[in-house]
Amino acid sequence: MTDATALAASIMARQISASEVMEASLSACHAQADLGAVVFLDEDMARAGARAADVLPPDQRGPFHGVPFLVKDLGGSAKGLPAAAGSAAIRARGRKPDRDSHLLGDLRQTGLISFGLTATPPFGLSLTCEPDGIAATSNPWNPALTPGGSSGGAAAAVAGGIVAIAHATDAAGSIRVPAACCGLTGLKPSRGAVPGGPDFANHLMGIASELVLARSVRDVTTALGAVVQPMAPVHLPERPRVAVALPDRCEAAQSKAAKDAADALRDAGCEVRAIRSPDGLGVEAHEIARTILAVSLAEWLTALGISDDQVPPLAAAMAAEGRATPATVLFAAVRQLARLTHRSCQLFSSADAILMPVLSSAPPIVGTLDLSGASPDEHMARLEAFAPNAALANVAGLPALALPFGMANGLPVGVQLIGPPGADFALLKLGKLIETRAPELSFPSPIAGLPA
C-alpha cells in the first residue's frame, strides 16, 4: 500500500532518508504550485526537521518517523507556522505561534515533520477552497474542479502526492467532503475524542473536530491512536449491523458507490439493511451549525479587530448575521443541539453504523461556491445541497469516516460511515473491510519520496 505508513517504513529500513523524502516533498510543492494546495512553506524548517529525524535513535522513532506533514491554515496551531484561516487580513499580520496545539504536538510525536500550511476558504465558510487574496485550490484529478473544503488544500496536497498525510478539520463536513472529492480517507472524530487545547480556538460549541486526511484507513487509525483522549469505546458485535441510507437528492453515481460499499460489507459478513435517510435531522443540524458559525465569526472578527470591509462579502454578511443573533436565540440553538444529539443517537438502537454518500454530486467547478456573494441564505443552502446531512455528525457529536469506493467519469466517489459517540475505532474497522474490497485508485501523482 502506498501511504504514510509505507513511507515511514522505507525510512526506517534505510531505503531512503528523511532528508531525501523532504527534498522530494519540497520539489513536489514547487512542481505542483498550480494546484494552490500550499499557502505557506518554510524550507528551513523542513530541512532542519528532516536532519533531526535522520539522527534520531531507532528506539525513539514513532510510526510516522520522517514523514513530511502539512498543517491546515485553520484550526489548531503549529509552532512557527502563521495560520491565517484563509483570510488576507489575518495573513498580513504574519503571527507565528510559539507552540503547538495539543493535537498537533501529539502528531509531531509520531515522527511527522510539519513544514507548511495548506489552503482553506476564508474562515472555513465553504465546502470548496478559494482563499482570500491568493489563487484558488484545484482538484488533482481534474484541475477545473474543486478539491472540496474547507480542508481543500490538505486534500489536494495528499491526492497530488506532495505529502502522504495532512492535518484537517471538520465543523460541517470539512474533512469528509474533500476526502470524497479527492479519493481520500478522513475521520471526523466523536465530540471530545481528540484534544482541542490549549486555547480551544476551534471549539465552535463542540461541533468541530480535527484529525488528518490520508490515502489509507491504517494511516488514519494510527493518527487517531496518537491523539485520542480517554472515552468509553464502542465495540462491534461479531456480525456488525450496517444501515444504508440514500438521500433522494444524491445523483446515481453517489448512490451507486454507497450501494456497492454496502455489498462489500455484506460480503465481509455484516448484516446490511436499508433505512430511510435521516434528512430531516440533517437539515436541522445544518441550521444549528449555521447559527454557531455566524456567531463565532462575529466574535472572531471583533476579537481580531478586523472590519467587514477587510473580508469577502459573504463573510461580512455572515458576521453581520452573527452580531444580530440574540443570546436567547444562541441559547435555544445549543439546547436544540442537545436534543438533536439525543435523537441522533437513537438511530443506532438497531444499527452499529449508518452508511451513506458524502456528496450529492461530483465536485463543482472551482469558484462555484466562493464567498463573493452576499446572501448567507443562498450560500448555506447550496452547501447543504452539495453535502446533504454533512453537519449531522458535527452537531450530534458523532464519528464519521469518509473513504473512496470506485470512480465515476474519471473522478473518485466517496462514501461515509457514521456511528454512535465513541465508535471511532469501530468505524475504522468497518472502513478497513470496505477498503480491502474497494476498486483500487490510481492517484494522479505518486507520494513524493516513496520508493517505487
Secondary structure, DSSP 8 states (H G I E B T S, - for coil): --SHHHHHHHHHTTSS-HHHHHHHHHHHHHHTGGG--EEEE-HHHHHHHHHHHHHS-GGG--TTTT-EEEEESSSS--TT----TT-HHHHTT----SS--HHHHHHHTTT-EEEEEE---GGG-SSS---TTS----BTTBTTB---SSSHHHHHHHHTTS-SEEEEEESSSTTHHHHHHHT-EEEE--TTSS--TTT-TT-GGGT-EEEEEESSHHHHHHHHHHH----------SS-EEEEE--TTS-HHHHHHHHHHHHHHHHTT-EEEEE---HHHHHHHHHHHHHHHHHHHHHHHHHHT--GGGS-HHHHHHHHHHHTS-HHHHHHHHHHHHHHHHHHHGGGSS-SEEEEES-SSS--BTTTT-S----HHHHHHHHHHHSTTHHHHHHHT--EEEEEEEEETTEEEEEEEE-STT-HHHHHHHHHHHHTTS-----SS--TT---
